[in-house]
Amino acid sequence: MPRYRPHVAARPSWRCRICGAAWPCSPARLALLGEYREDRVALLIHLGTLLCEATADLTAGRDGATPQGLAERFIMWARAR
């Protein structure tokens, strides 16, 4: 049986090391929601910290990342509905 490999970000590109998608990819989002299922505020604080790190990495490069686009990618999906 294949061993589960966590979908984590490769820095400074912030692409998933497993699937290559923009991180947090769908499997990473599901894992984060499961890990923080009892504490959505802690999840948002964690994602906010990662957003700050990603903003520093990605807006310094030439990949066209904007702070607003990164906020959508890192935070908006995790807000309570």
FENPECOR-V923758 format. One record per backbone hydrogen bond with DSSP energy under -1.0 kcal/mol. NH is the residue of the N-H (numbers start at 1). CO is the residue of the C=O. If there is no record, write none. Layout:
nh:NH co:CO
nh:NH co:CO
This chain:
nh:8 co:6
nh:10 co:15
nh:14 co:10
nh:16 co:21
nh:17 co:8
nh:20 co:16
nh:23 co:14
nh:29 co:25
nh:30 co:26
nh:31 co:27
nh:32 co:28
nh:33 co:29
nh:34 co:30
nh:35 co:31
nh:36 co:32
nh:37 co:34
nh:39 co:36
nh:43 co:39
nh:44 co:40
nh:45 co:41
nh:46 co:42
nh:47 co:43
nh:48 co:44
nh:49 co:45
nh:50 co:46
nh:51 co:47
nh:52 co:48
nh:53 co:49
nh:54 co:50
nh:55 co:51
nh:56 co:52
nh:57 co:53
nh:58 co:54
nh:59 co:55
nh:70 co:66
nh:71 co:67
nh:72 co:68
nh:73 co:69
nh:74 co:70
nh:75 co:71
nh:76 co:71
nh:78 co:75
